[in-house]
Amino acid sequence: MLERIIPIHPDNDFSRTERIMQGYEAIFILNPETGEEDQTGLIDKYKTLVGSNGGQVVHHTTWGRRKLAYEVKKHDFGFYHLFYMDRTPDALRALENSFRIDDNVIKWMSVSVEDVEKEHADFERLKTEGSLAQKLSEG
């Protein structure tokens, strides 16, 4: 966890310290033929995998079954899931390796984020208020 000092007023030395959790955002799309119980099992497996490699899934968001922008592995739909994880490279590497060999994962992507909590809060705000809310309600 990083600490960042943020000046409250530019004319004086009053400031506050803010804790920032750097981490990763991993989005993955599961095969649309995967049942709900199987999805739950896969999510638990991935969370356990991250934990056993020293990491932690801080937030997990499910978008549900969505239409893909283009066909992926002969599928037009998929179940979207999003993990926000702490910054543990070994855990991310293990998760990505699992995604590569698991036939249930049809597409995935992971990126580094500066502040996990801020990214998650921004995503949740977009999901309820922004253009993403409209797209999620259409599906």
SERO-4910 file (N, C-alpha, C, O; in steps of 0.05 Angstrom, whole numbers):
BEGIN
 pado doro    nc1    nc2    nc3   cac1   cac2   cac3    cc1    cc2    cc3    oc1    oc2    oc3
  Met    A     17    -23      0      0      0      0     18     25      0     37     26     16
  Leu    A     12     44    -17     27     69    -18     13     90     -2    -11     89      2
  Glu    A     28    109      6     17    133     19     23    157      3     46    160     -7
  Arg    A      4    174     -1      8    199    -17     -1    222      0    -23    221     12
  Ile    A     15    243      2      8    267     17     -6    287     -1      5    294    -22
  Ile    A    -29    295      6    -45    313    -10    -49    339      5    -59    340     27
  Pro    A    -39    361     -8    -43    387      6    -72    395      6    -86    393    -15
  Ile    A    -81    405     29   -109    413     31   -111    442     22   -131    450      9
  His    A    -92    458     29    -93    487     23    -65    494     12    -45    488     24
  Pro    A    -64    507    -12    -38    512    -24    -20    533     -9      4    533    -13
  Asp    A    -32    549      9    -17    570     22     -5    562     49     11    577     61
  Asn    A    -11    537     58      0    529     83      9    499     81      6    487     60
  Asp    A     19    489    103     30    462    103      9    441    112     17    418    117
  Phe    A    -15    449    116    -35    430    124    -40    410    102    -44    417     79
  Ser    A    -39    385    109    -43    365     89    -54    340    102    -55    338    127
  Arg    A    -62    321     86    -72    296     96    -58    273     81    -49    277     58
  Thr    A    -56    251     93    -44    228     81    -66    209     71    -85    203     86
  Glu    A    -63    201     47    -83    183     35    -70    156     28    -48    156     16
  Arg    A    -82    135     35    -71    108     29    -83     99      2   -107    101     -3
  Ile    A    -65     89    -15    -72     81    -41    -65     51    -44    -42     43    -38
  Met    A    -84     35    -54    -78      7    -59    -74      3    -89    -93      3   -104
  Gln    A    -49      0    -97    -44     -6   -125    -52    -35   -129    -51    -51   -111
  Gly    A    -59    -41   -154    -67    -69   -159    -72    -74   -188    -61    -60   -206
  Tyr    A    -89    -94   -193    -95   -102   -220   -125   -104   -224   -140   -110   -205
  Glu    A   -133   -100   -248   -161   -104   -256   -160   -126   -277   -146   -124   -298
  Ala    A   -175   -148   -272   -176   -170   -291   -205   -175   -299   -222   -180   -282
  Ile    A   -210   -172   -325   -237   -178   -335   -235   -204   -352   -216   -207   -367
  Phe    A   -254   -221   -348   -254   -246   -363   -283   -253   -371   -302   -247   -357
  Ile    A   -285   -266   -394   -311   -274   -405   -312   -304   -405   -295   -318   -416
  Leu    A   -333   -315   -392   -337   -344   -391   -355   -353   -414   -373   -338   -423
  Asn    A   -351   -377   -422   -367   -390   -443   -397   -387   -436   -405   -392   -413
  Pro    A   -414   -380   -455   -442   -375   -449   -457   -401   -441   -479   -400   -430
  Glu    A   -446   -424   -447   -458   -449   -440   -451   -459   -412   -461   -480   -403
  Thr    A   -435   -443   -398   -428   -449   -371   -451   -444   -352   -463   -422   -352
  Gly    A   -459   -464   -337   -482   -461   -318   -475   -443   -295   -451   -437   -290
  Glu    A   -495   -435   -280   -491   -417   -257   -474   -430   -235   -457   -417   -224
  Glu    A   -479   -456   -230   -464   -470   -209   -434   -472   -218   -416   -469   -202
  Asp    A   -431   -478   -244   -403   -481   -254   -389   -454   -253   -365   -453   -247
  Gln    A   -403   -432   -259   -391   -406   -257   -382   -400   -229   -360   -390   -224
  Thr    A   -400   -406   -209   -393   -402   -181   -368   -418   -174   -351   -408   -160
  Gly    A   -367   -442   -183   -344   -459   -177   -319   -448   -190   -297   -448   -177
  Leu    A   -320   -438   -214   -297   -426   -227   -288   -401   -213   -264   -397   -209
  Ile    A   -307   -384   -205   -300   -359   -191   -286   -366   -165   -265   -354   -158
  Asp    A   -297   -385   -150   -284   -394   -125   -256   -405   -130   -237   -400   -115
  Lys    A   -253   -420   -152   -227   -432   -159   -207   -409   -165   -184   -411   -156
  Tyr    A   -215   -389   -180   -197   -367   -186   -190   -351   -161   -167   -343   -158
  Lys    A   -209   -346   -144   -204   -331   -119   -184   -347   -102   -166   -335    -90
  Thr    A   -188   -373   -100   -170   -390    -84   -142   -390    -96   -123   -389    -82
  Leu    A   -141   -391   -123   -115   -390   -137   -100   -364   -131    -76   -365   -125
  Val    A   -114   -342   -131   -102   -316   -125    -92   -316    -96    -70   -308    -91
  Gly    A   -109   -326    -78   -102   -327    -50    -78   -345    -44    -61   -338    -28
  Ser    A    -77   -368    -57    -55   -386    -53    -28   -377    -64     -7   -387    -57
  Asn    A    -29   -356    -81     -5   -344    -91      1   -317    -78     17   -301    -89
  Gly    A    -10   -313    -55     -4   -289    -39    -20   -264    -45    -15   -243    -33
  Gly    A    -40   -266    -63    -56   -243    -70    -83   -244    -57    -90   -261    -41
  Gln    A    -99   -224    -64   -126   -222    -53   -144   -209    -74   -137   -188    -85
  Val    A   -168   -221    -79   -188   -208    -96   -203   -189    -78   -218   -197    -60
  Val    A   -199   -163    -83   -211   -142    -66   -241   -139    -73   -257   -136    -55
  His    A   -247   -138    -99   -275   -135   -108   -280   -154   -131   -262   -159   -148
  His    A   -304   -165   -132   -312   -182   -155   -339   -171   -164   -358   -169   -148
  Thr    A   -342   -166   -190   -366   -156   -201   -375   -174   -224   -358   -181   -241
  Thr    A   -400   -181   -225   -411   -198   -246   -428   -180   -264   -447   -167   -254
  Trp    A   -423   -180   -290   -440   -165   -308   -462   -182   -320   -482   -172   -330
  Gly    A   -459   -208   -318   -480   -226   -329   -475   -233   -358   -453   -228   -369
  Arg    A   -495   -244   -370   -492   -253   -398   -496   -228   -417   -516   -214   -415
  Arg    A   -476   -224   -433   -476   -201   -451   -469   -209   -479   -456   -229   -484
  Lys    A   -479   -194   -499   -472   -199   -527   -444   -189   -532   -437   -166   -523
  Leu    A   -427   -204   -545   -400   -196   -551   -400   -178   -576   -418   -180   -593
  Ala    A   -381   -161   -578   -379   -142   -600   -372   -157   -626   -380   -149   -648
  Tyr    A   -359   -180   -623   -352   -197   -646   -350   -226   -637   -348   -230   -613
  Glu    A   -352   -244   -655   -351   -272   -647   -324   -280   -636   -303   -274   -647
  Val    A   -324   -294   -613   -300   -303   -600   -303   -333   -596   -321   -342   -582
  Lys    A   -284   -348   -607   -285   -378   -605   -312   -389   -611   -323   -406   -597
  Lys    A   -324   -379   -633   -350   -387   -643   -374   -381   -624   -394   -395   -624
  His    A   -370   -361   -607   -392   -352   -589   -399   -323   -594   -381   -306   -598
  Asp    A   -425   -317   -593   -435   -290   -595   -441   -277   -568   -443   -252   -567
  Phe    A   -443   -293   -547   -449   -284   -521   -428   -294   -501   -413   -313   -507
  Gly    A   -428   -283   -477   -410   -292   -456   -418   -280   -430   -432   -260   -428
  Phe    A   -409   -293   -408   -413   -283   -381   -389   -267   -372   -367   -277   -370
  Tyr    A   -393   -241   -367   -372   -222   -360   -367   -222   -329   -386   -221   -314
  His    A   -342   -223   -321   -334   -221   -293   -311   -202   -291   -294   -201   -309
  Leu    A   -309   -187   -269   -288   -168   -264   -277   -172   -236   -291   -171   -217
  Phe    A   -250   -175   -235   -236   -177   -209   -219   -152   -206   -206   -143   -225
  Tyr    A   -219   -141   -182   -200   -121   -173   -183   -134   -152   -193   -144   -132
  Met    A   -156   -135   -158   -138   -150   -140   -116   -132   -129   -110   -111   -141
  Asp    A   -105   -140   -107    -82   -125    -97    -58   -130   -115    -58   -148   -132
  Arg    A    -36   -115   -111    -13   -117   -128      5   -140   -119     23   -136   -103
  Thr    A      0   -164   -129     16   -187   -124     22   -200   -152      4   -215   -162
  Pro    A     45   -195   -164     50   -205   -191     48   -235   -193     39   -245   -214
  Asp    A     56   -250   -173     54   -280   -174     25   -289   -176     19   -307   -191
  Ala    A      7   -275   -162    -21   -282   -163    -33   -276   -190    -48   -292   -201
  Leu    A    -26   -253   -202    -35   -246   -228    -25   -266   -249    -40   -274   -267
  Arg    A      0   -273   -247     12   -292   -266     -2   -319   -265     -8   -331   -286
  Ala    A     -8   -328   -241    -22   -354   -237    -50   -353   -249    -59   -371   -262
  Leu    A    -64   -330   -244    -91   -326   -254    -91   -326   -285   -107   -339   -297
  Glu    A    -72   -311   -297    -70   -309   -326    -64   -337   -338    -75   -344   -359
  Asn    A    -46   -352   -325    -40   -379   -335    -64   -397   -334    -68   -413   -352
  Ser    A    -80   -394   -313   -104   -410   -311   -125   -402   -332   -138   -419   -344
  Phe    A   -127   -376   -338   -145   -366   -359   -136   -378   -386   -153   -386   -402
  Arg    A   -110   -379   -391   -100   -389   -417   -107   -418   -422   -114   -426   -445
  Ile    A   -107   -435   -401   -112   -463   -406   -140   -472   -400   -148   -495   -407
  Asp    A   -157   -455   -389   -184   -462   -383   -202   -457   -407   -205   -434   -416
  Asp    A   -215   -478   -417   -233   -476   -440   -258   -460   -434   -271   -450   -453
  Asn    A   -265   -456   -408   -289   -441   -401   -284   -411   -405   -304   -396   -407
  Val    A   -259   -402   -405   -253   -374   -408   -248   -369   -438   -229   -380   -450
  Ile    A   -266   -353   -450   -263   -348   -479   -247   -323   -486   -237   -320   -508
  Lys    A   -245   -305   -467   -229   -280   -471   -223   -268   -444   -239   -271   -425
  Trp    A   -200   -256   -441   -192   -243   -416   -172   -221   -421   -159   -220   -442
  Met    A   -170   -203   -402   -150   -181   -403   -145   -172   -375   -163   -170   -358
  Ser    A   -120   -165   -369   -113   -154   -343    -96   -129   -347    -79   -128   -365
  Val    A   -101   -109   -329    -86    -85   -330    -78    -76   -302    -91    -84   -283
  Ser    A    -57    -61   -300    -48    -50   -275    -64    -24   -269    -68     -8   -287
  Val    A    -73    -21   -245    -87      4   -237    -73     17   -214    -62      4   -196
  Glu    A    -73     44   -214    -60     59   -193    -74     57   -166    -61     55   -145
  Asp    A   -100     58   -166   -116     58   -141   -140     40   -145   -160     47   -158
  Val    A   -139     16   -133   -160     -4   -136   -187      7   -127   -207      4   -140
  Glu    A   -188     19   -103   -213     29    -92   -226     51   -109   -250     51   -113
  Lys    A   -209     69   -120   -219     90   -137   -230     79   -163   -252     86   -172
  Glu    A   -216     60   -175   -225     47   -200   -251     33   -196   -269     35   -212
  His    A   -253     18   -174   -278      4   -168   -301     23   -163   -323     19   -173
  Ala    A   -296     45   -148   -317     65   -143   -326     78   -169   -350     83   -173
  Asp    A   -307     85   -186   -313     97   -212   -330     78   -229   -349     87   -242
  Phe    A   -322     53   -229   -337     33   -245   -366     30   -234   -385     30   -250
  Glu    A   -369     28   -208   -396     26   -196   -413     50   -202   -437     48   -207
  Arg    A   -400     74   -202   -415     99   -208   -424     98   -238   -447    104   -243
  Leu    A   -407     90   -256   -414     88   -284   -436     67   -288   -454     70   -305
  Lys    A   -434     46   -273   -454     24   -275   -482     33   -267   -502     23   -278
  Thr    A   -483     51   -248   -510     60   -239   -519     86   -251   -543     91   -253
  Glu    A   -500    104   -259   -508    130   -268   -501    136   -297   -515    151   -310
  Gly    A   -479    126   -307   -469    134   -332   -479    118   -356   -499    105   -354
  Ser    A   -465    120   -378   -473    107   -403   -472     76   -400   -486     62   -414
  Leu    A   -455     67   -382   -454     38   -377   -480     27   -365   -488      5   -371
  Ala    A   -494     44   -349   -519     35   -338   -540     30   -359   -555     10   -358
  Gln    A   -540     46   -380   -559     42   -402   -552     16   -417   -570      1   -423
  Lys    A   -527     12   -422   -519    -13   -437   -525    -38   -420   -533    -58   -432
  Leu    A   -520    -37   -394   -525    -60   -377   -555    -66   -375   -563    -89   -372
  Ser    A   -572    -45   -376   -600    -49   -374   -612    -60   -400   -633    -72   -400
  Glu    A   -598    -55   -422   -608    -65   -448   -605    -95   -451   -621   -108   -464
  Gly    A   -585   -106   -438   -578   -135   -441   -595   -152   -424   -592   -176   -424
***
